[in-house]
């Protein structure tokens, strides 16, 4: 089947994109608003934008009513956040934090997630998260303000906190981290089944 995107409705475009770009890592983003209310919400449009300098990217998808979600509003207000990586044992709480709580309610308290103070930013982190990226806002790029349009959030990583249990031989052990990913619809995937492939080196390649 071939879908020419021009003229397709937003719902169809959304399903074609999130149903094929799989699996997607999950950024469990914690923020704090100007009044001191902590917020926690998952984002699956998430990746590394640069390693030098270290920059993460998260996309805020515009809801059908066009409003700005608390996470984006808080990052724009304070310029800070923490990206907590979601391991399998966080799945239920992460999903619960998706609920549409009002801005004056902390998902940490509503869902029962223990927070921890950060080193360099005001926003708190998820204490049990095995990898936490403390970030400051670099840039917000509005791609589209239409329903299911996107606003790209670029974040400078100022500190990385890694649990001793998942750090070995100068790297994060993916099996020990046990991160989960977002699939289409309500589906998620685990990283229990891993396999390795060595990067090929062509003859004469000196890189």
Rosetta silent file (secondary structure, phi, psi, omega in degrees, C-alpha in Angstrom):
SEQUENCE: XXXXXXXXXXXXXXXXXXXXXXXXXXXXXXXXXXXXXXXXXXXXXXXXXXXXXXXXXXXXXXXXXXXXXXXXXXXXXXXXXXXXXXXXXXXXXXXXXXXXXXXXXXXXXXXXXXXXXXXXXXXXXXXXXXXXXXXXXXXXXXXXXXXXXXXXXXXXXXXXXXXXXXXXXXXXXXXXXXXXXXXXXXXXXXXXXXXXXXXXXXXXXXX
SCORE:     score description
SCORE:     0.000 S_00000001
   1 L     0.000  145.504  178.634    0.000    0.000    0.000 S_00000001
   2 L  -122.919  129.551  178.509    1.112    3.531   -0.736 S_00000001
   3 L  -116.931  113.086  170.974   -0.049    6.551    1.269 S_00000001
   4 L   -83.130  123.502 -168.320    0.582    9.997   -0.149 S_00000001
   5 L   -71.336  -25.810 -179.367    0.624   12.182    2.935 S_00000001
   6 L   -63.559  123.857  178.552   -0.838   15.311    1.372 S_00000001
   7 L    92.446   -9.587  177.809   -4.507   15.477    2.298 S_00000001
   8 L   -72.972  144.949  179.080   -4.425   12.676    4.875 S_00000001
   9 L   -73.826  161.676 -174.496   -6.181   13.450    8.140 S_00000001
  10 H   -60.041  -39.231 -178.812   -4.200   13.887   11.352 S_00000001
  11 H   -63.576  -41.621  179.386   -5.366   10.583   12.849 S_00000001
  12 H   -67.041  -43.651  178.508   -4.220    8.558    9.853 S_00000001
  13 H   -60.622  -43.096  179.665   -0.857   10.318    9.729 S_00000001
  14 H   -59.256  -48.783 -177.893   -0.341    9.703   13.442 S_00000001
  15 H   -65.018  -37.083  179.162   -1.059    5.986   13.142 S_00000001
  16 H   -66.562  -34.008 -177.928    1.205    5.581   10.103 S_00000001
  17 H   -81.605  -51.706 -176.842    4.102    7.242   11.914 S_00000001
  18 H   -74.027  -19.319  178.535    3.845    5.802   15.438 S_00000001
  19 L   -82.471  -14.626 -178.484    2.937    2.368   14.082 S_00000001
  20 L  -114.312  -28.121  178.988    6.089    2.109   12.003 S_00000001
  21 L   -87.038   89.744 -169.395    8.764    4.037   13.879 S_00000001
  22 L  -140.667  153.331  -17.730    9.388    1.329   16.476 S_00000001
  23 L   -75.890  159.270  179.818   10.429    0.778   19.184 S_00000001
  24 E  -111.661  130.172  176.317   10.696    4.268   20.610 S_00000001
  25 E   -65.400  158.540 -175.850   12.649    4.992   23.821 S_00000001
  26 L  -115.765  124.562  172.443   10.732    6.723   26.584 S_00000001
  27 E   -97.595  113.528  176.372   11.798    9.928   28.292 S_00000001
  28 E   -91.654   97.873 -167.122   10.072   10.162   31.665 S_00000001
  29 E   -94.256  123.606  176.123   10.436   13.912   32.039 S_00000001
  30 E  -107.387  135.544 -179.347   10.285   15.581   35.433 S_00000001
  31 E  -137.653  174.811  175.707    9.878   19.350   35.706 S_00000001
  32 E  -140.448  132.490 -179.136    8.910   21.963   38.257 S_00000001
  33 L   -84.506  178.083 -175.945    6.710   24.978   37.546 S_00000001
  34 L   -64.715  -20.535  179.056    7.272   28.541   38.759 S_00000001
  35 L   -91.391   -1.545  177.649    5.060   27.851   41.786 S_00000001
  36 L    91.091   10.773  178.400    7.135   24.850   42.845 S_00000001
  37 L   -85.031  125.314  179.518    4.718   22.099   41.725 S_00000001
  38 E   -80.218  144.544 -179.693    6.561   19.032   40.434 S_00000001
  39 E  -129.733  148.412  179.600    5.418   17.381   37.201 S_00000001
  40 E  -144.986  123.053 -176.956    6.221   13.969   35.724 S_00000001
  41 E  -152.346  143.078  179.703    5.192   12.763   32.253 S_00000001
  42 E   -89.814  144.718  176.798    6.442   10.257   29.657 S_00000001
  43 E  -132.793  126.104 -179.244    7.389   11.167   26.088 S_00000001
  44 L  -102.226   -0.497  170.317    8.126    8.552   23.438 S_00000001
  45 L   -94.293   84.132 -165.793    9.228   10.993   20.719 S_00000001
  46 E  -149.753  136.564  176.300   12.708   11.070   22.230 S_00000001
  47 E  -164.606  179.853  173.411   16.299   10.562   21.139 S_00000001
  48 E   -87.780  129.305  178.355   19.899   11.816   21.285 S_00000001
  49 E   -96.548  -29.430 -178.688   20.461   14.862   19.079 S_00000001
  50 E  -161.481  146.915  175.431   24.201   15.309   19.713 S_00000001
  51 E  -100.927  -26.391  178.067   26.968   13.777   21.811 S_00000001
  52 L  -140.926   95.268    5.340   29.407   16.713   21.674 S_00000001
  53 L   -74.548  159.886  179.938   27.879   18.841   23.008 S_00000001
  54 E   -75.872  115.487 -177.184   25.508   16.388   24.751 S_00000001
  55 E  -135.004  131.611  173.042   21.977   17.244   23.615 S_00000001
  56 E  -104.902  154.763  175.696   18.733   15.288   23.919 S_00000001
  57 E  -126.460  136.292  175.811   15.600   15.949   21.885 S_00000001
  58 E  -130.339  140.603  177.337   11.996   15.478   22.949 S_00000001
  59 E  -110.425  124.876  173.740    8.941   16.265   20.874 S_00000001
  60 E   -87.587  116.685  179.296    5.808   17.675   22.472 S_00000001
  61 E   -88.610  125.509 -176.370    2.850   16.494   20.398 S_00000001
  62 L   -66.270  122.771  177.198    0.073   19.089   20.292 S_00000001
  63 L   -63.741  165.699 -178.446   -3.150   17.725   21.832 S_00000001
  64 L   -59.237  -29.229 -179.892   -6.381   17.884   19.881 S_00000001
  65 L   -87.323    1.183  174.575   -7.495   20.957   21.839 S_00000001
  66 L    79.740    1.458 -176.057   -4.276   22.786   20.954 S_00000001
  67 L   -77.666  161.207  175.938   -3.181   23.424   24.544 S_00000001
  68 L   -90.266  126.110  179.374    0.386   23.304   25.797 S_00000001
  69 L   -69.533  160.146 -175.321    1.040   20.389   28.140 S_00000001
  70 H   -58.052  -39.408 -176.623    2.520   21.036   31.584 S_00000001
  71 H   -58.996  -51.046  179.977    5.945   19.625   30.701 S_00000001
  72 H   -63.618  -43.635 -179.870    6.576   22.049   27.845 S_00000001
  73 H   -60.047  -42.755 -179.282    5.105   24.963   29.788 S_00000001
  74 H   -67.389  -41.558  178.867    7.327   24.215   32.788 S_00000001
  75 H   -63.459  -38.813  178.572   10.480   23.826   30.686 S_00000001
  76 H   -68.481  -34.086  179.440    9.751   27.152   29.011 S_00000001
  77 H   -71.766  -47.524 -171.055    9.175   28.794   32.406 S_00000001
  78 H  -104.089  -21.121 -179.248   12.193   27.413   34.264 S_00000001
  79 L    75.042   17.373 -176.233   14.545   26.244   31.500 S_00000001
  80 E  -140.272  157.929  172.432   15.211   22.953   33.303 S_00000001
  81 E  -168.868  171.958  171.739   14.117   19.315   33.495 S_00000001
  82 E  -125.727  131.019  174.591   15.308   15.794   34.226 S_00000001
  83 E   -98.967  111.074  179.601   14.982   12.968   31.704 S_00000001
  84 E   -97.900  130.290  179.507   14.534    9.732   33.654 S_00000001
  85 E   -82.834  137.682 -173.338   15.022    6.465   31.756 S_00000001
  86 L   -94.345  111.531  172.219   12.173    3.975   32.194 S_00000001
  87 E   -88.252  169.324 -174.775   13.129    0.457   33.244 S_00000001
  88 H   -58.199  -34.869 -177.740   10.642   -2.417   33.193 S_00000001
  89 H   -74.361   -4.340  176.047    9.835   -2.059   36.884 S_00000001
  90 H   -96.193   -5.082 -167.871    8.647    1.510   36.238 S_00000001
  91 H   -53.716  -48.946 -176.719    6.088    0.547   33.593 S_00000001
  92 H   -64.344  -46.696  179.881    2.939    0.781   35.713 S_00000001
  93 H   -66.732  -39.030  177.160    3.865    4.067   37.367 S_00000001
  94 H   -59.217  -46.439 -179.515    5.066    5.545   34.091 S_00000001
  95 H   -64.671  -39.385  179.359    1.761    4.672   32.454 S_00000001
  96 H   -63.023  -31.449 -178.840   -0.196    6.046   35.417 S_00000001
  97 L   -73.993   -6.472  175.869    1.612    9.370   35.073 S_00000001
  98 L   -72.751  -18.168 -176.054    0.090    9.735   31.570 S_00000001
  99 L   -57.829  150.636 -173.404   -3.256   10.663   33.145 S_00000001
 100 L   -83.886   69.313  177.867   -4.426   14.207   32.478 S_00000001
 101 L   -72.465  150.937  176.980   -3.803   15.674   35.926 S_00000001
 102 L   -71.043  160.558 -173.003   -4.313   19.408   36.387 S_00000001
 103 L   -63.530  -21.826 -177.782   -1.215   21.601   36.558 S_00000001
 104 L   -89.390    5.953  178.620   -1.515   22.081   40.333 S_00000001
 105 L  -113.224  130.281  178.450   -1.205   18.347   41.040 S_00000001
 106 L   -84.683  125.974  176.151    2.168   16.610   41.201 S_00000001
 107 H   -65.414  -28.422  176.079    2.263   13.268   39.434 S_00000001
 108 H   -55.619  -47.075 -178.197    4.994   12.221   41.856 S_00000001
 109 H   -76.678  -41.507 -176.245    2.449   12.415   44.679 S_00000001
 110 H   -65.185  -37.684 -176.295   -0.599   11.295   42.692 S_00000001
 111 H   -93.411  -22.892 -178.694    1.070    8.160   41.342 S_00000001
 112 L    88.255   42.572  178.839    3.303    7.438   44.320 S_00000001
 113 L  -104.603  127.139 -179.219    6.730    7.919   42.738 S_00000001
 114 L   -77.780  131.238 -179.968    9.571    8.852   45.085 S_00000001
 115 E   -98.244  168.819  177.601   11.560   11.863   43.949 S_00000001
 116 E  -145.224  144.200  178.449   15.172   12.830   44.577 S_00000001
 117 L   -65.578  144.792  177.201   16.966   16.175   44.494 S_00000001
 118 L   -90.963  167.958 -178.592   19.106   16.812   41.423 S_00000001
 119 L   -83.078  -44.867 -170.169   22.708   18.008   41.438 S_00000001
 120 L  -121.192   -6.937  178.893   22.620   20.943   39.016 S_00000001
 121 L  -126.699  159.480 -178.115   18.962   21.668   38.235 S_00000001
 122 L   -73.886  -35.759 -179.249   15.954   22.535   40.375 S_00000001
 123 L   -59.191  138.429  178.782   13.707   19.844   38.876 S_00000001
 124 L   -83.264  160.298  176.575   13.698   16.625   40.886 S_00000001
 125 E  -108.173  170.956  173.349   14.414   13.208   39.426 S_00000001
 126 E   -81.620  116.179 -171.851   12.787    9.804   39.823 S_00000001
 127 L   -57.738  -39.280 -175.400   14.793    8.266   42.654 S_00000001
 128 L   -84.082   -5.523  178.658   14.537    4.689   41.370 S_00000001
 129 L   -67.992  130.588 -174.694   15.472    5.560   37.775 S_00000001
 130 L   -78.704  -18.699  175.625   18.820    3.933   37.003 S_00000001
 131 E  -137.604  124.453  179.067   19.831    6.657   34.531 S_00000001
 132 E  -128.820  130.560  177.730   18.895   10.316   34.938 S_00000001
 133 E  -107.646  113.365  175.783   19.880   13.156   32.620 S_00000001
 134 E   -83.956  129.193 -169.685   19.775   16.598   34.204 S_00000001
 135 E  -133.164  151.413  169.643   19.066   19.111   31.465 S_00000001
 136 E  -120.491  146.741 -175.924   18.762   22.805   30.685 S_00000001
 137 E   -65.619  129.132  175.131   16.738   24.122   27.786 S_00000001
 138 E   -97.800  -49.963 -175.855   18.722   24.805   24.643 S_00000001
 139 E  -163.656  145.912  171.691   15.997   25.601   22.119 S_00000001
 140 E  -116.356  125.444 -178.814   12.299   25.127   21.383 S_00000001
 141 E  -119.981  113.604  179.039   11.371   24.733   17.723 S_00000001
 142 E   -84.433  112.693  177.570    7.686   24.758   16.816 S_00000001
 143 L   -81.257  -44.515  178.613    7.185   22.538   13.791 S_00000001
 144 L  -160.609  139.198  176.303    3.382   22.821   13.819 S_00000001
 145 L   -99.462    9.787  177.457    0.728   23.985   16.267 S_00000001
 146 L   -74.224  159.297  175.560   -1.954   21.915   14.534 S_00000001
 147 L   -51.402  133.386 -172.235   -3.491   18.900   16.360 S_00000001
 148 L    57.821   19.089  168.654   -0.788   16.164   16.590 S_00000001
 149 L   -74.486  175.481 -174.517    1.698   18.703   15.308 S_00000001
 150 E  -127.087  145.447  169.625    5.071   18.812   16.998 S_00000001
 151 E  -121.367  115.910 -176.112    7.210   21.142   19.073 S_00000001
 152 E   -83.993  127.134  179.267   10.833   20.018   19.236 S_00000001
 153 E  -111.854  115.762  177.696   12.554   20.570   22.580 S_00000001
 154 E   -99.926  130.023 -172.529   16.367   20.483   22.523 S_00000001
 155 E  -124.040  125.708  173.565   17.977   19.943   25.920 S_00000001
 156 E   -79.234  124.524  177.680   21.599   20.446   26.982 S_00000001
 157 E   -81.970  119.276 -178.399   22.665   17.624   29.307 S_00000001
 158 E  -104.584  -17.071  176.619   24.537   19.147   32.266 S_00000001
 159 E  -159.395  146.220  176.606   24.820   16.025   34.436 S_00000001
 160 E  -125.431  124.487  176.423   24.206   12.294   34.112 S_00000001
 161 E  -108.774  123.628 -176.195   23.474   10.148   37.154 S_00000001
 162 E  -125.262  128.841  178.262   23.947    6.405   36.611 S_00000001
 163 L   -65.293  140.617  178.817   23.293    3.689   39.188 S_00000001
 164 H   -56.595  -31.516 -175.398   26.350    1.600   40.033 S_00000001
 165 H   -67.874  -16.469 -178.517   24.297   -1.515   39.283 S_00000001
 166 H  -116.060    7.665 -177.776   24.048   -0.698   35.573 S_00000001
 167 E  -114.352  119.147 -176.967   27.532    0.734   34.959 S_00000001
 168 E  -149.172  137.919  178.297   30.307   -1.663   34.009 S_00000001
 169 L    54.812   43.272  176.349   33.479   -1.396   31.919 S_00000001
 170 L    62.120   31.627  175.675   32.944    2.325   31.343 S_00000001
 171 E  -154.214  161.468  174.753   29.513    1.924   29.812 S_00000001
 172 E   -81.261  125.112 -179.267   25.869    1.539   30.726 S_00000001
 173 L   -80.590  112.413 -174.623   24.912   -2.138   30.614 S_00000001
 174 H   -65.084  -33.892  178.994   21.719   -2.310   28.555 S_00000001
 175 H   -67.229  -41.060  179.387   20.682   -5.678   29.986 S_00000001
 176 H   -69.953  -33.730  179.123   21.010   -4.400   33.549 S_00000001
 177 H   -66.494  -37.878  175.301   19.148   -1.189   32.695 S_00000001
 178 L    55.590   44.826 -179.559   16.214   -3.254   31.372 S_00000001
 179 E   -69.530  154.413  174.865   14.659   -0.281   29.590 S_00000001
 180 L  -112.677  161.527  179.890   11.288   -0.550   27.882 S_00000001
 181 E  -127.145  160.926  179.534   10.164    0.996   24.605 S_00000001
 182 E   -94.545  132.671  173.117    6.918    2.319   23.175 S_00000001
 183 L  -107.229 -163.271  177.922    5.204    0.494   20.351 S_00000001
 184 L   -77.058  157.791  178.085    1.968    1.411   18.557 S_00000001
 185 L    59.834 -132.008  179.539   -1.314    1.861   20.420 S_00000001
 186 L   -95.156   11.359 -173.182   -1.120    0.719   24.032 S_00000001
 187 L   -88.380  146.556  174.446    1.769   -1.678   23.420 S_00000001
 188 E  -129.431  165.324  176.401    5.246   -1.585   24.941 S_00000001
 189 E  -132.179  157.023  177.853    8.296   -3.782   24.448 S_00000001
 190 L  -104.983  172.043  175.333   11.083   -4.970   26.708 S_00000001
 191 L  -114.563   32.683 -179.854   14.794   -5.341   26.072 S_00000001
 192 L   -67.666  -38.876 -177.523   15.019   -8.799   27.617 S_00000001
 193 L   -98.029  106.088 -177.023   16.006  -10.478   24.364 S_00000001
 194 L  -115.862  150.475  171.321   19.252   -8.936   23.107 S_00000001
 195 L  -141.792  157.325 -175.989   21.646   -9.882   20.323 S_00000001
 196 L  -118.560  144.301  173.252   24.944   -8.419   19.166 S_00000001
 197 L  -135.528  125.271  178.087   26.368   -7.723   15.726 S_00000001
 198 L   -73.077  137.911  177.768   29.881   -6.422   15.229 S_00000001
 199 L   -63.354  130.032 -178.919   30.101   -3.355   13.006 S_00000001
 200 L   -70.292  145.083  176.126   31.663   -4.421    9.672 S_00000001
 201 L  -120.390  120.188  179.432   35.056   -3.007    8.739 S_00000001
 202 L   -76.474  150.637  178.410   35.916   -2.770    5.064 S_00000001
 203 L   -61.094  133.582 -179.475   39.423   -3.604    3.910 S_00000001
 204 L    86.770   -4.559  178.486   41.559   -0.499    3.922 S_00000001
 205 L   -77.713  115.807 -176.898   39.212    1.310    6.304 S_00000001
 206 L  -103.517    9.890 -176.879   41.437    3.141    8.795 S_00000001
 207 L   -75.799    0.000    0.000   38.634    4.912   10.674 S_00000001
